[in-house]
């Protein structure tokens, strides 16, 4: 079975490290990005199965990154989970409008992350 690929895109190093720590023992191939421009580059390079995408990032925000990915026919199958401190309903609706598949508000539960990944990849 192919090793599933996950890209973690967040400008907060603590979030990147926490998700790396949580997911590396689960057997996923992980890639990291710290800003929107790097995220777009990495998505094209590794074509992840799942992208955890922060909204408030330098260079290009998460909404624009999501919209760019979902408008590219070769990348539109990347499953995007917005992972952000912005939990207002309007923010979640905007995420869905630009193509986000799911929305998780920080702080998040490690079990919630693992369950979501399993459900997505087993679907």
C-alpha positions as CSV (number, residue, x, y, z in Angstrom):
1,X,0.0,0.0,0.0
2,X,1.3,3.5,-0.9
3,X,2.4,5.6,2.0
4,X,-0.1,8.4,2.4
5,X,1.2,12.0,2.1
6,X,0.2,14.9,4.4
7,X,1.4,18.5,4.0
8,X,1.2,20.7,7.1
9,X,1.1,24.4,6.2
10,X,1.2,26.7,9.2
11,X,3.4,29.7,10.0
12,X,3.4,28.7,13.7
13,X,6.4,26.4,14.3
14,X,4.7,24.9,17.4
15,X,1.7,23.8,15.4
16,X,4.0,22.2,12.7
17,X,6.0,20.4,15.4
18,X,2.9,19.2,17.3
19,X,1.3,17.8,14.1
20,X,4.6,16.2,13.1
21,X,5.0,14.6,16.5
22,X,1.4,13.3,16.3
23,X,1.6,12.0,12.8
24,X,5.1,10.7,12.2
25,X,4.5,7.5,14.2
26,X,1.3,6.8,12.2
27,X,3.4,6.0,9.1
28,X,2.4,9.0,7.0
29,X,4.9,10.8,4.7
30,X,5.0,14.4,6.0
31,X,6.0,17.6,4.4
32,X,6.0,21.0,6.0
33,X,5.4,24.6,4.8
34,X,5.6,27.9,6.7
35,X,3.9,30.3,4.4
36,X,1.5,30.4,1.5
37,X,4.1,30.5,-1.3
38,X,6.0,27.6,0.1
39,X,2.7,25.7,0.5
40,X,1.8,26.1,-3.2
41,X,5.3,24.9,-4.2
42,X,5.1,21.9,-1.9
43,X,1.6,20.9,-3.0
44,X,2.8,20.8,-6.6
45,X,5.9,18.8,-5.7
46,X,4.5,16.2,-3.4
47,X,0.7,16.1,-4.3
48,X,-0.4,15.3,-0.7
49,X,-3.5,13.3,0.0
50,X,-4.3,15.7,2.8
51,X,-3.3,19.4,3.4
52,X,-3.7,20.9,6.8
53,X,-3.8,24.6,5.9
54,X,-3.7,27.6,8.2
55,X,-5.5,30.7,7.1
56,X,-3.3,33.5,8.6
57,X,0.0,32.9,6.9
58,X,2.6,35.2,5.4
59,X,3.0,35.9,1.7
60,X,-0.3,34.3,0.6
61,X,-3.2,33.6,3.0
62,X,-4.8,30.2,3.4
63,X,-8.0,31.2,1.5
64,X,-6.0,32.2,-1.6
65,X,-3.8,29.1,-1.3
66,X,-7.0,26.9,-1.1
67,X,-8.6,28.6,-4.1
68,X,-5.5,28.3,-6.2
69,X,-5.2,24.6,-5.4
70,X,-8.8,23.8,-6.0
71,X,-8.8,25.6,-9.3
72,X,-5.9,23.5,-10.7
73,X,-7.4,20.4,-12.3
74,X,-4.2,18.4,-11.4
75,X,-4.5,19.3,-7.7
76,X,-8.2,19.6,-7.0
77,X,-8.3,16.1,-5.4
78,X,-6.1,17.3,-2.6
79,X,-8.2,17.1,0.6
80,X,-7.9,20.4,2.3
81,X,-8.5,20.8,6.1
82,X,-8.5,24.5,7.2
83,X,-6.8,24.5,10.6
84,X,-7.1,27.9,12.2
85,X,-7.8,29.9,15.3
86,X,-10.5,31.7,13.3
87,X,-13.6,29.8,14.4
88,X,-16.4,32.2,13.5
89,X,-19.1,30.8,11.2
90,X,-18.4,33.5,8.5
91,X,-14.8,32.4,8.4
92,X,-15.8,28.7,8.1
93,X,-18.2,29.6,5.3
94,X,-15.5,31.5,3.4
95,X,-13.3,28.5,3.7
96,X,-15.9,26.3,2.2
97,X,-16.5,28.9,-0.6
98,X,-12.9,28.7,-1.7
99,X,-12.9,24.9,-1.7
100,X,-11.9,23.7,1.8
101,X,-13.2,20.2,2.5
102,X,-13.2,20.5,6.3
103,X,-12.5,23.1,9.0
104,X,-10.8,22.4,12.4
105,X,-10.5,25.2,15.0
106,X,-7.4,25.6,17.1
107,X,-6.8,24.4,19.8
108,X,-7.5,21.0,18.4
109,X,-7.6,17.6,19.9
110,X,-5.0,15.1,18.7
111,X,-7.6,12.4,18.6
112,X,-9.8,14.6,16.5
113,X,-7.0,15.0,14.0
114,X,-6.2,11.3,13.9
115,X,-9.9,10.3,13.5
116,X,-10.4,12.8,10.7
117,X,-7.4,11.5,8.8
118,X,-8.4,7.9,9.2
119,X,-12.0,8.7,8.0
120,X,-10.7,10.6,5.0
121,X,-8.2,8.0,3.9
122,X,-10.5,5.1,4.5
123,X,-13.3,6.6,2.5
